[in-house]
Amino acid sequence: MARPIWTGTLSFGLLNIPIRLMSAERRTDLHFRMLDQRSNTPIRYERVNADTGDEVPWKDIVKAFEYQKGNYVVLEEGDIKSAASDSHETVEIDTFVDADQILPAYYEKPYVLVPAKKAEKGYVLLRETLKKTGKAGIARVVIRTREYLAAVIPQEAALMLIILRYQAEMVDVNEYALPEKGVAEYRIAPKELQMAQDLIQSMSGKWQPADYRDEFRDKLRKVIEKRLKSKGVTAAVDDTDERTPENATTNVVDFMALLRKSLDTRQRTPAAKKAVVKKAVTKKTAAKKVAKVAAKKKPAKKTAARRKAG
């Protein structure tokens, strides 16, 4: 069984759901090694100094940012860690949006959120609520050494965490020369449009992802197997059993109370802020009054202090 990337919590409001973050993709690429054709010996890549050509050991390698051509600023590991979020191993949803508002181009990489033992109630509560409302939870999550923007969406019995691209990573389509005018400007007749619609309708069907395979990979694998058989070679597949650690918790949680408290907290927040501001203004006004009284009582000292400061 696959190992979790990390074990932590999924939280929204005051609800915390213990989960395991699992990969939702399986790489099926065929990996090739580069060989020296004279001896079929693998070619090794080395880290070498660009000036001397000498190999550089890992212990002497540091990370740096090139701010100008040929000019670098070296960063320590602490510098990089300090930029990371403190919310490691937490998927904290801070807002909910209509799921259909997220354009497909923003979706990057899928993960599965698996509930820990005895955490099913909160998991199902969030999953079913997202299904009924058509919402997606927008969160930030740290995976390994980088913070990502992510969407939490329901898919059948699962809660999926989809890594999203930031807007700054997207190319604005208006940067390209695109045909933006109406269909009449491109001499497309209404009959042609109707025929195209009829063709699409005749080719339409249900989305069945299992019907599609990487045919190039399948054919290439057959070529490799044929080569192996011609040499009398058999390959063994290492099927290692990987155990998934469990994150024990309790399922006896008063979800109604937590939900009410979360809602009440959000409703009372503006009033609380106003009270703080009012209190701060009152203190500031009182301080000004005290300062005026003190100034009236000791004018000589205040004048002397101003001369000294000047």
Residue, then its C-alpha position, 0 to 999 in steps of 0.5 A: m500500500a502507498r505511503p502517505i506524503w504526510t499525516g495531518t489535519l483538514s480544518f475549516g472553522l473550528l472543525n479539524i479532521p485528521i487525514r492522510l495526504m495520498s498521491a492520486e496519480r501513478r506515473t507510467d512513463l518508461h524510463f531510459r538510461m543513457l549508455d556508452q554504445r561502445s561498452n553499454t556502460p551507463i553514463r553518469y552526470e557529475r556536478v562540476n565547477a564551471d571554471t575549473g571542471d573539477e567535480v564538486p561534492w554535495k557538502d560544498i554546494v549552496k543555493a543562490f539566486e542570480y539577481q544579475k548576470g554573473n552576480y549571485v546572492v547565497l541563501e542559507e537553508g534557514d532563509i528558505k525555511s523562514a519563507a515557508s508557512d508555519s502550517h505544515e501538515t495542515v490543509e486549512i480552508d479559508t474560503f469556499v467558492d463555486a466549484d465551476q468558477i475554477l477554470p480547468a487550466y488552474y488545476e495542476k496535480p491531484y491528491v486524495l485526502v484519506p480520513a484517519k481512523k475514527a475521523e469518518k464523521g467529519y470527513v463525510l460531513l464536509r464531503e456531502t456538504l460540498k456536493k450539495t452546495g457545489k462549492a470547493g474549499i480553497a486552502r493553502v498547503v505545504i507539501r515537502t518544501r513548498e507552499y501551494l494553493a489548493a482546492v478541496i473538492p468531492q469526488e465520489a466517496a473521496l475528498m480530493l485536494i487539487i493543487l492549483r496554479y497561481q494566477a501569476e503562473m498563468v499566461d494571459v490568452n490575450e498575449y496571443a493573436l487569437p480570432e476574436k471577431g464574430v463568426a460572420e467575419y470569418r465567413i462561417a455560414p449558419k449551415e456550416l455551424q449546424m453541420a458542425q453541431d450535428l457532427i459533434q452530437s453524433m460523436s458524443g458519448k459518456w466520459q469513460p476514462a478507462d477507455y483511453r490508454d497510452e498506446f505509444r507506451d503500450k507499443l514501446r513496452k511490447v518492443i522492449e519485451k520482444r528485445l528481452k525475449s530475443k536475449g533470453v532475459t526475464a525481468a522481475v517486478d519488485d512488489t513491496d508491501e508498504r504499510t500506512p501508519e494510522n493517525a488514531t483519534t476520537n470520533v466522539v465530537d460535537f459537530m453541531a456545537l463546533l459549527r455553531k461556534s464557527l458561525d458565531t465567531r464569524q458573525r461577531t468578529p466585526a463587532a469585536k473589532k469595533a470594540v477594540v478600535k473604540k477602546a484604543v481611541t478612548k485610551k488615545t484621547a485620555a492620553k492626550k488630555v493627560a499630556k495637555v494637563a502636564a503641559k500646563k503645569k510644567p511649561a518651563k521644563k517643556t520649553a527647556a526640553r525643546r531647546k535641548a532637542g533642537 
